[in-house]
Amino acid sequence: MWYGVAAKDACKLEEVMRKHLPELFEEQPDLLHKLVTQLSPSILKSKGVPVYRCVQNPGDFVLTFPRAYHSGFNCGFNCAEAVNVAPVDWLRHGHIAIDLYREQRRKTSISHDKLLLGAAREAVRAQWEITLLKKNT
């Protein structure tokens, strides 16, 4: 069972969380990035934060998008794995995340600059192959 809040409502969720858990935020300013912090979806909804629910069945994939908050729990035995991917159109979101992390004094798990430079290098190489080598791969 998954619960999620869309990125467009992230600020609303953050505001409600800070109002309901001020002591915890005092102790841990990056509380929203901890995997153990949850607030009842009914409280969020009562404060005007749209919350969505998704039931994941065996064989289903659940995708979460940049800045979207999500949480969930298992309804029985579970064996799962998570994979993080970053398609090219994610780079804009990554830049925004880097700015947000800097404001919050939070460390990143990957170098956005390195990712961006690597993507640019691959794009130039692919363009070179198409233009000069007439490869269409």
C-alpha positions in Angstrom: 0.0 0.0 0.0 1.5 3.3 -1.1 0.5 6.9 -0.2 1.8 9.8 -2.1 1.7 13.6 -2.4 2.4 15.1 -5.8 5.3 17.5 -6.3 3.0 20.4 -6.9 1.7 20.0 -3.3 5.1 19.3 -1.7 5.2 22.8 0.0 1.7 22.2 1.5 2.8 18.9 2.9 6.0 20.4 4.3 4.1 23.2 6.0 1.6 20.8 7.6 4.4 18.6 8.8 6.3 21.5 10.4 3.1 22.7 12.2 2.3 19.2 13.5 5.8 18.2 14.5 7.6 21.4 15.5 9.7 19.7 18.2 11.0 17.0 15.8 12.0 19.6 13.2 13.8 21.6 16.0 15.9 18.5 16.7 16.3 17.4 13.1 15.9 20.1 10.4 16.1 17.5 7.6 13.3 15.4 9.2 11.4 15.1 5.9 14.3 13.2 4.4 14.1 10.5 7.0 12.5 7.2 6.1 10.6 7.0 9.4 8.6 10.2 9.5 5.0 9.9 8.6 1.8 11.8 9.3 -1.7 10.2 8.9 -3.1 10.8 5.4 -6.4 11.9 7.0 -4.6 14.7 8.8 -2.9 15.8 5.6 -6.2 15.7 3.7 -8.0 17.7 6.5 -5.4 20.4 6.0 -5.9 20.6 2.3 -3.1 18.4 1.1 -4.2 16.0 -1.6 -3.1 12.5 -0.8 -3.2 9.6 -3.3 -3.3 5.9 -2.6 -2.0 3.0 -4.7 -2.2 -0.7 -4.1 0.8 -2.5 -5.6 0.2 -6.1 -6.5 2.8 -8.7 -7.4 4.5 -7.8 -10.6 3.5 -4.2 -10.5 6.0 -1.3 -10.6 5.4 1.9 -8.8 7.1 5.1 -10.0 7.6 8.1 -7.9 8.6 11.5 -9.4 10.9 14.3 -8.4 9.8 16.1 -5.2 6.8 13.8 -4.8 6.6 12.5 -1.2 5.6 8.9 -0.7 5.4 6.3 2.0 3.8 2.9 2.4 3.7 -0.4 4.1 3.5 -4.1 3.3 0.2 -6.0 3.9 2.0 -9.3 4.1 5.3 -11.1 3.3 7.3 -8.9 0.9 10.5 -9.2 -1.1 11.1 -6.0 -3.0 13.8 -3.8 -4.4 14.0 -0.2 -5.5 15.8 1.3 -8.4 16.6 4.9 -9.0 16.8 6.1 -12.6 17.4 9.5 -14.1 16.2 10.0 -17.7 17.5 13.1 -19.5 14.5 15.2 -18.7 15.2 14.6 -15.0 18.3 16.9 -15.2 16.2 20.0 -14.7 14.7 18.5 -11.6 18.1 17.5 -10.3 19.3 21.0 -10.6 16.3 22.2 -8.5 17.1 19.4 -5.9 20.7 20.5 -5.7 19.6 24.1 -4.8 17.2 22.7 -2.2 19.8 20.4 -0.7 22.2 23.4 -0.5 19.6 25.4 1.4 19.0 22.6 3.8 22.7 21.8 4.2 22.1 18.3 3.1 24.6 16.1 1.3 23.8 14.6 -2.1 24.2 11.0 -3.0 25.5 11.7 -6.5 27.2 14.6 -8.2 24.7 16.4 -10.3 27.5 18.2 -12.2 29.2 14.9 -13.0 25.9 13.5 -14.2 25.3 16.6 -16.4 28.8 16.5 -17.8 28.5 12.8 -18.6 25.2 13.3 -20.3 26.6 16.1 -22.4 29.6 14.1 -23.3 27.4 11.2 -24.5 25.2 13.5 -26.5 28.2 15.1 -28.3 29.6 11.6 -29.0 26.3 10.4 -30.4 25.9 13.5 -32.5 29.5 13.0 -33.8 28.7 9.4 -34.7 25.5 10.3 -36.5 27.1 13.3 -38.4 30.6 12.1 -39.3 30.4 8.3 -39.2 26.8 8.1 -40.6 26.0 5.7 -37.7 22.4 5.7 -36.7 22.7 3.9 -33.4 
